[in-house]
């Protein structure tokens, strides 16, 4: 299991350019039809629910962020259609697969489930980035909210709302041993995402398009 961050910091710090109410197009893996993952997430969230300093992610909004496209006020409909077509073509060559989730890891801003194996998720991100570059040019793959320098596939169970030590959360998570979860990864989804701050502290979205895997 990856090493926990020793401390957590506030996840909701102001991202440059991503002000409240500004929407972004991004490619995610979503899990509306993943009962095993929902079971596992709910078991760990029950352990965390009594501890302060966290915003639990509602099961309906569980997601795995793959690649941003850009802010909705900067990408017109023609460009978005070109991105969808190109990404669908690229992902049609990437095989679908089963992913396994088990014990959580504590990142610097969230408590997460990391999938195994991780390599197929990197293949998905590469295909999406290549599809965006095909449609909009190579520079476009870094448009929008700052992309992480290193892609670390994960599904967030809870976001940190303050700065605090990670040990109490690790103790709560280790107090149970739920069965691992398996889910089929068969598509990526282009969404319009809203970063909703107080009082909800959650990411919400509407679906724009799906890109099936082979």
MITI-869674 format. One record per residue: residue number from 1; x negated, y negated, z of N, C-alpha, C in turn. Coordinates in steps of 0.02 Angstrom, whole numbers, plus 50000, padded with zeros to 5 digits. Last residue first. Layout:
% MITI-869674
(pt NUM (X Y Z) (X Y Z) (X Y Z)),
...
***
This chain:
% MITI-869674
(pt 214 (50623 50023 48698) (50633 50081 48655) (50654 50142 48695)),
(pt 213 (50721 49895 48780) (50660 49932 48768) (50676 49993 48725)),
(pt 212 (50824 49755 48730) (50815 49825 48750) (50744 49850 48737)),
(pt 211 (50854 49606 48790) (50806 49634 48742) (50792 49706 48764)),
(pt 210 (50994 49495 48804) (50956 49554 48825) (50909 49576 48770)),
(pt 209 (51033 49324 48848) (51022 49378 48799) (50986 49435 48832)),
(pt 208 (51079 49244 48956) (51080 49218 48886) (51075 49274 48835)),
(pt 207 (51160 49242 49111) (51124 49281 49061) (51134 49251 48991)),
(pt 206 (51127 49127 49242) (51174 49154 49193) (51132 49188 49139)),
(pt 205 (51075 49130 49417) (51065 49125 49344) (51127 49146 49306)),
(pt 204 (50991 49075 49567) (51050 49099 49531) (51038 49092 49456)),
(pt 203 (50894 49093 49708) (50891 49085 49635) (50954 49115 49605)),
(pt 202 (50918 49002 49861) (50924 49062 49821) (50913 49044 49747)),
(pt 201 (50970 48916 49972) (50902 48941 49964) (50902 49006 49926)),
(pt 200 (51087 48852 50026) (51088 48922 50004) (51018 48953 49999)),
(pt 199 (51105 48718 50058) (51094 48765 50114) (51086 48837 50092)),
(pt 198 (50940 48693 49991) (50985 48694 50048) (51058 48682 50026)),
(pt 197 (50925 48749 49819) (50895 48735 49884) (50950 48733 49938)),
(pt 196 (50912 48851 49683) (50960 48818 49727) (50930 48810 49796)),
(pt 195 (50860 48850 49530) (50828 48857 49596) (50869 48817 49646)),
(pt 194 (50930 48937 49399) (50936 48878 49441) (50905 48893 49509)),
(pt 193 (50901 48995 49233) (50891 49002 49305) (50897 48935 49341)),
(pt 192 (50961 49086 49108) (50956 49016 49128) (50956 49016 49204)),
(pt 191 (50870 49230 49048) (50919 49197 49090) (50908 49122 49091)),
(pt 190 (50847 49376 48961) (50835 49304 48959) (50890 49270 48999)),
(pt 189 (50793 49531 49017) (50849 49486 49011) (50825 49414 49010)),
(pt 188 (50743 49693 48959) (50728 49629 48991) (50784 49581 48975)),
(pt 187 (50775 49867 48989) (50787 49804 48953) (50757 49747 48994)),
(pt 186 (50751 49977 49065) (50769 49989 48995) (50781 49925 48956)),
(pt 185 (50703 50063 49196) (50689 49998 49166) (50697 50005 49091)),
(pt 184 (50790 50147 49321) (50770 50147 49251) (50760 50076 49227)),
(pt 183 (50728 50176 49486) (50775 50143 49440) (50746 50142 49370)),
(pt 182 (50718 50245 49647) (50698 50248 49577) (50750 50213 49534)),
(pt 181 (50660 50222 49813) (50711 50212 49762) (50680 50217 49693)),
(pt 180 (50621 50320 49962) (50604 50276 49905) (50662 50273 49855)),
(pt 179 (50714 50321 50114) (50690 50357 50055) (50673 50307 49999)),
(pt 178 (50654 50224 50254) (50705 50244 50206) (50674 50280 50146)),
(pt 177 (50599 50214 50394) (50568 50248 50338) (50622 50271 50289)),
(pt 176 (50570 50080 50513) (50614 50126 50476) (50575 50157 50419)),
(pt 175 (50475 49999 50565) (50517 50035 50613) (50565 50084 50579)),
(pt 174 (50408 49923 50475) (50380 49989 50490) (50423 50030 50537)),
(pt 173 (50481 49804 50478) (50484 49846 50418) (50460 49917 50433)),
(pt 172 (50444 49753 50604) (50514 49769 50590) (50520 49815 50530)),
(pt 171 (50306 49734 50585) (50330 49780 50637) (50403 49800 50624)),
(pt 170 (50306 49637 50484) (50278 49704 50471) (50303 49754 50523)),
(pt 169 (50360 49531 50555) (50397 49559 50499) (50371 49629 50481)),
(pt 168 (50261 49503 50650) (50328 49525 50671) (50369 49556 50615)),
(pt 167 (50145 49470 50564) (50149 49531 50604) (50219 49550 50627)),
(pt 166 (50131 49351 50494) (50168 49405 50461) (50180 49466 50507)),
(pt 165 (50160 49187 50561) (50120 49248 50556) (50163 49305 50528)),
(pt 164 (50219 49048 50461) (50219 49090 50521) (50178 49152 50508)),
(pt 163 (50305 48913 50391) (50239 48944 50401) (50239 48984 50466)),
(pt 162 (50462 48947 50308) (50418 48908 50352) (50350 48942 50354)),
(pt 161 (50535 49034 50236) (50562 48966 50242) (50518 48921 50285)),
(pt 160 (50503 49162 50119) (50483 49127 50180) (50509 49055 50179)),
(pt 159 (50628 49268 50053) (50581 49214 50044) (50565 49182 50112)),
(pt 158 (50652 49441 50029) (50663 49382 50070) (50609 49331 50055)),
(pt 157 (50629 49530 49926) (50682 49545 49973) (50702 49483 50014)),
(pt 156 (50578 49521 49758) (50579 49489 49824) (50640 49510 49864)),
(pt 155 (50488 49632 49670) (50557 49613 49682) (50560 49584 49752)),
(pt 154 (50347 49617 49558) (50377 49626 49624) (50450 49605 49623)),
(pt 153 (50192 49615 49475) (50263 49635 49473) (50290 49647 49543)),
(pt 152 (50096 49488 49456) (50101 49540 49507) (50175 49562 49510)),
(pt 151 (49989 49407 49350) (50055 49437 49353) (50054 49494 49403)),
(pt 150 (49898 49268 49392) (49896 49341 49389) (49966 49368 49398)),
(pt 149 (49933 49137 49391) (49871 49155 49355) (49865 49231 49348)),
(pt 148 (50104 49106 49360) (50052 49131 49404) (49991 49150 49362)),
(pt 147 (50156 48956 49280) (50150 49028 49280) (50094 49050 49327)),
(pt 146 (50253 48821 49330) (50185 48849 49326) (50186 48925 49330)),
(pt 145 (50397 48799 49229) (50367 48804 49295) (50301 48842 49292)),
(pt 144 (50345 48764 49056) (50394 48771 49110) (50361 48774 49177)),
(pt 143 (50227 48860 48958) (50274 48805 48967) (50319 48818 49027)),
(pt 142 (50141 48957 48915) (50128 48927 48981) (50171 48866 48994)),
(pt 141 (50174 48991 48789) (50180 49043 48840) (50167 49016 48910)),
(pt 140 (50148 48892 48697) (50213 48892 48730) (50219 48943 48786)),
(pt 139 (50030 48906 48630) (50030 48863 48689) (50095 48868 48729)),
(pt 138 (50062 48986 48519) (50025 49015 48575) (50028 48972 48638)),
(pt 137 (50230 48967 48457) (50159 48952 48458) (50126 48975 48522)),
(pt 136 (50360 49010 48453) (50348 48940 48471) (50275 48920 48469)),
(pt 135 (50366 49145 48409) (50420 49098 48395) (50400 49025 48402)),
(pt 134 (50248 49208 48450) (50271 49216 48381) (50321 49161 48362)),
(pt 133 (50251 49175 48587) (50199 49146 48544) (50218 49152 48470)),
(pt 132 (50358 49256 48626) (50363 49183 48633) (50312 49149 48588)),
(pt 131 (50300 49382 48599) (50360 49361 48564) (50370 49286 48568)),
(pt 130 (50193 49384 48688) (50179 49386 48616) (50240 49363 48576)),
(pt 129 (50267 49384 48807) (50222 49328 48792) (50205 49326 48718)),
(pt 128 (50331 49509 48791) (50370 49447 48795) (50326 49387 48779)),
(pt 127 (50221 49597 48791) (50266 49594 48733) (50307 49530 48733)),
(pt 126 (50168 49572 48919) (50128 49559 48859) (50172 49552 48798)),
(pt 125 (50274 49616 49000) (50255 49546 49000) (50214 49528 48938)),
(pt 124 (50275 49754 48968) (50334 49712 48955) (50314 49639 48952)),
(pt 123 (50149 49790 49015) (50164 49798 48944) (50225 49756 48924)),
(pt 122 (50167 49768 49150) (50120 49725 49114) (50131 49730 49039)),
(pt 121 (50254 49872 49174) (50279 49803 49182) (50232 49754 49148)),
(pt 120 (50174 49985 49156) (50226 49970 49107) (50255 49900 49114)),
(pt 119 (50084 49973 49272) (50061 49961 49203) (50117 49948 49154)),
(pt 118 (50132 50011 49394) (50136 49940 49377) (50120 49927 49303)),
(pt 117 (50244 50151 49425) (50179 50121 49410) (50186 50048 49389)),
(pt 116 (50299 50053 49562) (50248 50099 49536) (50280 50140 49479)),
(pt 115 (50331 49886 49622) (50348 49948 49588) (50287 49989 49569)),
(pt 114 (50350 49813 49781) (50308 49817 49721) (50320 49884 49687)),
(pt 113 (50457 49707 49865) (50446 49777 49845) (50405 49776 49781)),
(pt 112 (50415 49578 49985) (50431 49604 49919) (50425 49680 49916)),
(pt 111 (50430 49425 50059) (50424 49496 50074) (50453 49533 50014)),
(pt 110 (50337 49275 50018) (50396 49318 50016) (50378 49389 50040)),
(pt 109 (50221 49204 50012) (50283 49165 50014) (50345 49209 50017)),
(pt 108 (50116 49295 50016) (50107 49231 50050) (50172 49192 50057)),
(pt 107 (50192 49457 50043) (50154 49409 50005) (50150 49343 50044)),
(pt 106 (50201 49608 50112) (50211 49539 50130) (50163 49495 50090)),
(pt 105 (50286 49747 50041) (50224 49711 50053) (50241 49639 50070)),
(pt 104 (50386 49894 50078) (50375 49823 50060) (50304 49800 50075)),
(pt 103 (50383 50059 50005) (50371 50014 50062) (50360 49942 50039)),
(pt 102 (50454 50083 49857) (50453 50116 49923) (50442 50062 49976)),
(pt 101 (50510 50119 49693) (50499 50068 49744) (50500 50103 49812)),
(pt 100 (50472 50164 49528) (50483 50186 49597) (50466 50129 49645)),
(pt 99 (50545 50169 49365) (50502 50137 49414) (50522 50160 49484)),
(pt 98 (50546 50246 49207) (50573 50246 49275) (50522 50214 49322)),
(pt 97 (50562 50162 49047) (50527 50204 49096) (50564 50200 49162)),
(pt 96 (50552 50129 48869) (50586 50125 48933) (50552 50174 48982)),
(pt 95 (50412 50074 48770) (50456 50127 48795) (50490 50108 48861)),
(pt 94 (50414 49946 48653) (50391 49963 48720) (50437 50016 48750)),
(pt 93 (50468 49900 48535) (50412 49947 48531) (50385 49969 48598)),
(pt 92 (50560 49808 48570) (50586 49869 48538) (50531 49921 48530)),
(pt 91 (50490 49697 48607) (50508 49745 48659) (50537 49809 48631)),
(pt 90 (50478 49629 48482) (50419 49654 48518) (50437 49708 48569)),
(pt 89 (50613 49599 48453) (50572 49639 48406) (50511 49669 48441)),
(pt 88 (50647 49520 48562) (50683 49583 48550) (50643 49628 48503)),
(pt 87 (50561 49413 48540) (50550 49455 48598) (50587 49521 48589)),
(pt 86 (50616 49359 48421) (50546 49383 48423) (50534 49429 48481)),
(pt 85 (50747 49326 48461) (50735 49372 48405) (50665 49401 48408)),
(pt 84 (50721 49234 48566) (50759 49296 48578) (50744 49347 48523)),
(pt 83 (50653 49132 48497) (50621 49169 48552) (50656 49235 48563)),
(pt 82 (50753 49088 48410) (50691 49116 48382) (50654 49156 48435)),
(pt 81 (50845 49037 48501) (50864 49095 48459) (50801 49128 48430)),
(pt 80 (50769 48930 48550) (50788 48985 48595) (50808 49047 48555)),
(pt 79 (50760 48849 48437) (50699 48877 48466) (50716 48936 48512)),
(pt 78 (50896 48818 48421) (50860 48853 48368) (50797 48885 48396)),
(pt 77 (50926 48746 48540) (50958 48810 48525) (50921 48851 48473)),
(pt 76 (50774 48678 48616) (50839 48674 48582) (50865 48744 48564)),
(pt 75 (50700 48639 48765) (50703 48691 48714) (50772 48689 48681)),
(pt 74 (50709 48548 48866) (50652 48540 48819) (50653 48591 48763)),
(pt 73 (50804 48577 48956) (50809 48511 48924) (50752 48499 48874)),
(pt 72 (50766 48698 49009) (50821 48698 48961) (50828 48631 48926)),
(pt 71 (50592 48732 49014) (50650 48698 49041) (50704 48692 48988)),
(pt 70 (50533 48898 48966) (50529 48825 48971) (50593 48796 49000)),
(pt 69 (50498 49033 48994) (50498 49007 48926) (50492 48931 48927)),
(pt 68 (50413 49144 49107) (50451 49085 49092) (50446 49066 49019)),
(pt 67 (50419 49315 49140) (50386 49262 49102) (50434 49204 49089)),
(pt 66 (50467 49396 49252) (50417 49419 49204) (50381 49360 49171)),
(pt 65 (50532 49434 49410) (50514 49381 49363) (50458 49406 49318)),
(pt 64 (50655 49536 49452) (50582 49539 49444) (50564 49488 49390)),
(pt 63 (50786 49523 49575) (50758 49515 49508) (50682 49525 49511)),
(pt 62 (50942 49506 49657) (50876 49539 49654) (50850 49535 49582)),
(pt 61 (51068 49455 49668) (51018 49412 49639) (50947 49442 49643)),
(pt 60 (51146 49546 49734) (51165 49529 49665) (51113 49487 49630)),
(pt 59 (51092 49546 49862) (51078 49602 49818) (51095 49585 49745)),
(pt 58 (51016 49392 49914) (51076 49433 49904) (51064 49487 49852)),
(pt 57 (50870 49382 50005) (50895 49378 49937) (50959 49421 49931)),
(pt 56 (50852 49287 50155) (50861 49351 50122) (50892 49341 50053)),
(pt 55 (50737 49182 50210) (50799 49178 50171) (50805 49244 50133)),
(pt 54 (50663 49166 50373) (50670 49199 50309) (50737 49182 50276)),
(pt 53 (50653 49123 50506) (50604 49100 50457) (50609 49130 50388)),
(pt 52 (50682 49257 50628) (50688 49189 50600) (50640 49178 50543)),
(pt 51 (50767 49415 50620) (50705 49376 50630) (50712 49308 50598)),
(pt 50 (50875 49489 50587) (50875 49457 50654) (50813 49415 50666)),
(pt 49 (50847 49541 50461) (50902 49493 50468) (50900 49457 50536)),
(pt 48 (50758 49641 50439) (50732 49573 50440) (50784 49522 50461)),
(pt 47 (50832 49756 50435) (50778 49751 50484) (50754 49679 50492)),
(pt 46 (50913 49731 50327) (50944 49737 50393) (50891 49731 50448)),
(pt 45 (50819 49737 50225) (50847 49672 50243) (50882 49675 50311)),
(pt 44 (50796 49875 50215) (50743 49831 50242) (50770 49762 50261)),
(pt 43 (50922 49914 50166) (50895 49944 50227) (50840 49899 50256)),
(pt 42 (50935 49841 50047) (50980 49827 50103) (50953 49855 50168)),
(pt 41 (50835 49900 49967) (50830 49830 49986) (50874 49814 50046)),
(pt 40 (50889 50030 49955) (50824 50019 49987) (50817 49947 50011)),
(pt 39 (51009 50003 49887) (51009 50039 49951) (50945 50025 49989)),
(pt 38 (50963 49942 49769) (51005 49904 49815) (51006 49937 49885)),
(pt 37 (50896 50051 49712) (50858 49992 49733) (50898 49950 49781)),
(pt 36 (51008 50131 49688) (50954 50155 49732) (50911 50096 49757)),
(pt 35 (51086 50056 49596) (51110 50070 49664) (51056 50094 49712)),
(pt 34 (51079 49955 49485) (51022 49990 49515) (51040 50008 49586)),
(pt 33 (51137 49852 49400) (51156 49922 49397) (51098 49965 49422)),
(pt 32 (51076 49731 49419) (51147 49735 49436) (51171 49808 49436)),
(pt 31 (50943 49683 49409) (50958 49749 49439) (51030 49754 49462)),
(pt 30 (50828 49618 49285) (50882 49610 49334) (50908 49680 49353)),
(pt 29 (50681 49546 49239) (50715 49610 49244) (50767 49601 49299)),
(pt 28 (50677 49392 49144) (50677 49431 49206) (50695 49503 49191)),
(pt 27 (50621 49249 49066) (50635 49320 49057) (50625 49356 49124)),
(pt 26 (50700 49088 49070) (50647 49134 49090) (50669 49206 49078)),
(pt 25 (50735 48918 49065) (50743 48982 49031) (50685 49027 49051)),
(pt 24 (50794 48817 49198) (50739 48843 49160) (50760 48908 49126)),
(pt 23 (50861 48659 49257) (50866 48730 49241) (50808 48751 49197)),
(pt 22 (50873 48550 49391) (50842 48562 49326) (50838 48637 49315)),
(pt 21 (50920 48546 49522) (50968 48539 49467) (50939 48549 49398)),
(pt 20 (50772 48479 49590) (50838 48509 49602) (50886 48494 49545)),
(pt 19 (50632 48495 49475) (50669 48459 49526) (50738 48491 49535)),
(pt 18 (50498 48541 49422) (50559 48581 49433) (50599 48550 49490)),
(pt 17 (50383 48463 49417) (50430 48462 49361) (50495 48497 49372)),
(pt 16 (50298 48566 49529) (50293 48507 49484) (50342 48513 49425)),
(pt 15 (50401 48626 49661) (50361 48642 49602) (50357 48581 49556)),
(pt 14 (50403 48595 49829) (50423 48566 49765) (50376 48586 49708)),
(pt 13 (50426 48748 49923) (50390 48686 49910) (50406 48660 49840)),
(pt 12 (50485 48865 49967) (50527 48816 49933) (50492 48749 49924)),
(pt 11 (50411 48953 50042) (50418 48967 49971) (50449 48908 49933)),
(pt 10 (50298 48914 50167) (50364 48898 50140) (50365 48910 50064)),
(pt 9 (50193 49057 50205) (50206 48985 50198) (50274 48975 50164)),
(pt 8 (50129 49181 50317) (50173 49161 50264) (50179 49085 50264)),
(pt 7 (49976 49269 50348) (50026 49219 50365) (50069 49206 50304)),
(pt 6 (49908 49378 50294) (49910 49370 50367) (49962 49319 50390)),
(pt 5 (49981 49481 50171) (49954 49416 50187) (49958 49406 50262)),
(pt 4 (49944 49658 50171) (49988 49601 50184) (49948 49536 50189)),
(pt 3 (49875 49757 50040) (49866 49724 50105) (49914 49664 50112)),
(pt 2 (49972 49886 49960) (49931 49825 49959) (49928 49793 50028)),
(pt 1 (49958 50059 50000) (50000 50000 50000) (49956 49938 50000)),
***
